Amino acid sequence: MSTQKELPALDNKLKISQEQIREFQKKGHILIRQILNAGEVKAYEPVIVKAAAHYNRERRKLAERDTYGKAFLQIMNLWRHDEGVKKFVLAKRFAGIAADLMSVKNVRLYHDQALFKEAGGGPTPWHIDKYYWPLGTSNTITMWMPLVDINVEMGMLTFASGSHKKEFVFKNEISDASEKEVSNYVKENDFPITRAVSMQAGDATFHYGHTIHGAPGNDSNTMREVMTIIYFADGAKVTEPSNKWQADDRKTWLMDWPVGKKAASELNPLLL
């Protein structure tokens, strides 16, 4: 696959203001513009798209899939298979923003995900990422970066602002059931619903693992190419899985790391 040699380095620090940090910690999410410039997007977009296409295992037509399957093509841990994607995923520029927003000294990688919502793809139901993660910290964060210019019609990430501050026992994986369960909860608590009107390739949102979010379907005729990276604060310990998804995550993304120990497997490198 691709090599790192000619790809631009992404290890310079991008300054995040105290105002941005306050906004993120208050709302549970933030949009930061132009994290990548046009040249950097042009260099990395085809590398990620090629790797995602190579490792994508979904062969069913949209009509044959369930709600989760219709929401997006999901290809994970590409950094372990492609040197070009590895340079992107381990970039200090992104990790530095994640650490600054959470006000922590350092972060580790949990895993990456290419989330490509096909033309005609369905909505992504309301959900909470942390439901899947056996990590004993509230300092988890996801960077969600489109590799093409997108608008609401293509499936813009949508947040329930402030939802990370309330304790909510999420009972369902991403599904029709989660959409109903969380939608009722969002309405009962009157959380403001927030999403950008448009994002350019290289812009990115960041959200806490406890922030409720989802996305509408892709009503355009263009693939919504998005690359995500999930981080957690260094020092976080592995917790006893509370559902089958967390048990699977512990095995897949934490290499069966012992419960109660600091999460620091080979798959979770320190990034700063």
C-alpha positions in Angstrom: 0.0 0.0 0.0 1.1 3.6 0.3 4.3 4.8 2.0 5.0 7.7 4.4 7.9 9.1 2.4 6.2 11.9 0.3 3.3 12.7 2.6 3.4 16.0 4.5 4.3 15.8 8.1 1.4 16.7 10.5 3.4 17.0 13.7 3.4 20.8 14.2 1.3 22.1 17.1 -1.9 23.9 16.3 -2.7 26.5 18.9 -6.0 26.1 20.6 -7.4 29.1 22.5 -8.8 29.0 26.1 -12.1 30.1 24.6 -12.2 27.0 22.4 -11.3 24.7 25.3 -14.1 26.3 27.4 -16.6 25.9 24.6 -15.6 22.2 24.1 -15.8 21.4 27.8 -19.1 23.2 28.2 -20.9 21.8 25.1 -19.1 18.5 24.8 -18.1 19.1 21.2 -16.5 21.8 19.0 -15.9 22.5 15.3 -12.3 23.6 14.4 -11.7 24.9 10.9 -8.7 24.3 8.6 -6.8 21.8 10.7 -5.5 20.5 7.4 -4.7 22.9 4.5 -5.8 22.1 0.9 -2.4 20.6 0.0 -2.5 18.3 3.0 -6.0 17.2 2.2 -5.0 16.6 -1.4 -2.1 14.4 -0.3 -3.9 12.3 2.3 -7.4 11.9 0.9 -6.5 9.4 -1.8 -4.3 7.5 0.5 -7.2 7.0 3.0 -9.8 6.3 0.4 -7.6 3.7 -1.3 -6.9 1.9 2.0 -10.5 2.1 3.0 -11.6 0.5 -0.3 -9.0 -2.2 0.0 -9.9 -3.3 3.5 -13.7 -2.7 3.3 -15.5 -6.0 3.8 -19.1 -4.8 3.2 -20.4 -6.4 0.0 -24.2 -6.2 0.6 -26.4 -3.7 -1.3 -27.8 -0.9 0.9 -31.3 -2.4 0.8 -30.0 -5.7 2.3 -28.5 -4.1 5.4 -29.9 -3.2 8.8 -30.0 0.4 10.2 -26.4 0.2 11.4 -25.2 -1.2 8.1 -27.0 1.5 6.1 -25.5 4.3 8.2 -21.9 4.0 6.9 -19.1 1.9 5.6 -16.9 1.4 8.7 -13.3 0.4 8.2 -11.2 0.4 11.4 -7.5 0.4 12.5 -6.3 1.3 9.0 -3.1 2.6 10.7 -2.0 -1.0 11.3 -2.3 -1.9 7.6 -1.2 1.2 5.6 2.0 3.3 6.2 0.4 6.5 4.8 -2.7 6.2 7.0 -0.4 5.5 9.9 1.3 8.8 9.4 -2.1 10.5 9.5 -3.5 8.7 12.5 -0.4 9.1 14.7 -0.1 12.8 13.8 0.9 15.0 16.7 -1.1 17.9 15.3 -4.4 16.0 15.9 -3.3 14.4 19.2 -2.2 17.8 20.5 -5.6 19.3 19.9 -7.3 16.4 21.6 -5.1 16.7 24.6 -5.6 20.5 24.9 -9.4 20.3 24.6 -9.5 17.7 27.4 -6.9 19.6 29.4 -4.6 16.6 29.8 -0.9 16.2 29.3 -0.9 13.3 26.8 -3.3 11.0 25.0 -3.2 7.5 23.6 -4.8 6.1 20.5 -7.9 4.0 21.0 -8.4 3.3 17.3 -9.2 4.9 14.0 -12.3 4.5 11.8 -13.0 5.5 8.2 -16.7 6.3 8.2 -17.8 6.6 4.6 -21.6 7.3 4.2 -22.6 6.2 0.7 -24.9 8.2 -1.5 -28.4 7.2 -0.4 -27.0 5.9 2.9 -29.3 6.0 6.0 -29.1 8.1 9.1 -26.7 7.3 12.0 -29.0 6.9 15.0 -28.4 8.9 18.2 -25.8 7.1 20.4 -23.0 7.5 22.9 -19.6 6.2 21.9 -18.5 5.4 25.5 -21.2 2.6 25.6 -18.6 0.6 23.6 -15.4 1.4 25.5 -14.1 -0.4 28.6 -12.1 2.6 29.8 -12.3 4.2 33.2 -12.1 7.8 32.3 -14.4 10.6 31.1 -11.5 12.0 29.1 -12.2 10.2 25.8 -12.5 12.2 22.5 -13.2 11.6 18.9 -11.9 13.7 16.0 -14.3 13.5 13.0 -12.7 15.0 9.8 -14.4 15.1 6.4 -11.9 14.5 3.5 -14.3 16.2 1.1 -16.4 19.3 1.5 -19.8 18.4 3.0 -23.1 19.9 3.9 -26.1 18.8 5.9 -27.6 17.0 2.9 -24.6 14.6 3.0 -25.0 13.5 6.7 -23.5 16.2 9.0 -22.5 15.1 12.5 -25.1 16.4 14.9 -24.8 16.8 18.7 -27.0 17.2 21.8 -25.0 20.0 23.4 -24.3 19.6 27.1 -25.4 16.0 27.1 -22.0 14.8 28.4 -22.6 16.5 31.7 -25.5 14.3 32.7 -25.3 10.7 33.8 -27.2 8.6 31.3 -27.1 4.8 31.3 -27.3 4.1 27.6 -28.8 0.6 27.0 -28.6 0.0 23.3 -25.9 -0.2 20.6 -26.4 2.0 17.5 -29.7 0.9 16.2 -33.4 1.9 15.8 -33.7 1.1 19.5 -31.0 3.6 20.4 -32.6 6.3 18.2 -35.9 5.9 20.1 -34.3 5.7 23.5 -31.9 8.6 23.2 -34.3 10.8 21.2 -36.8 10.7 24.1 -34.0 11.4 26.6 -32.7 14.4 24.5 -36.3 15.8 24.3 -36.9 15.3 28.0 -33.7 17.2 28.9 -34.2 19.9 26.2 -30.6 19.6 25.0 -29.8 22.1 22.2 -29.3 20.3 18.9 -26.2 21.6 17.1 -24.6 20.9 13.8 -22.6 22.8 11.2 -24.3 23.9 8.0 -21.2 23.0 6.1 -17.6 21.8 6.6 -14.7 21.9 4.3 -12.3 19.0 3.8 -9.7 19.4 6.6 -12.1 20.9 9.1 -12.9 18.7 12.1 -15.3 18.3 15.0 -14.2 16.9 18.3 -16.6 15.3 20.8 -16.4 13.6 24.2 -17.1 10.0 24.4 -20.2 10.8 26.6 -21.7 13.3 24.2 -24.8 12.2 22.4 -24.6 12.5 18.7 -25.9 11.1 15.4 -26.2 12.1 11.7 -28.9 12.4 9.1 -28.7 10.2 5.9 -26.8 11.1 2.8 -29.3 12.5 0.4 -26.6 13.6 -2.1 -25.1 11.6 -4.9 -21.6 11.9 -3.4 -19.8 9.7 -0.9 -19.4 11.4 2.5 -15.7 10.5 3.2 -14.9 11.0 6.9 -11.9 9.8 8.8 -12.1 9.6 12.6 -9.5 9.1 15.3 -10.4 8.2 18.9 -8.1 9.2 21.8 -8.1 8.7 25.5 -6.2 10.4 28.3 -2.9 8.7 29.2 -3.3 6.9 32.6 -6.8 5.6 31.9 -7.4 2.1 33.3 -9.2 -0.8 31.6 -12.5 -1.5 33.3 -14.6 -4.7 33.6 -16.7 -4.8 30.4 -20.3 -4.0 31.1 -21.7 -5.4 27.9 -20.6 -7.7 25.0 -19.5 -4.8 22.9 -17.1 -3.7 25.6 -15.8 -7.2 25.9 -15.2 -7.2 22.2 -13.5 -3.8 22.3 -11.2 -4.9 25.1 -10.0 -7.8 23.0 -9.9 -5.9 19.7 -8.5 -2.5 20.6 -6.8 -3.1 23.9 -5.3 -6.6 23.2 -7.1 -8.1 26.2 -5.3 -5.8 28.5 -5.9 -6.7 32.2 -8.8 -5.1 34.0 -7.6 -2.5 36.5 -4.3 -1.9 34.6 -3.4 1.3 32.8 -4.4 0.9 29.2 -1.1 0.8 27.3 -1.0 -2.0 24.8 0.9 -2.0 21.5 -2.3 -0.8 19.9 -2.5 2.2 22.1 0.7 4.2 21.6 1.4 7.4 23.5 1.1 10.2 20.9 2.8 13.3 22.4 
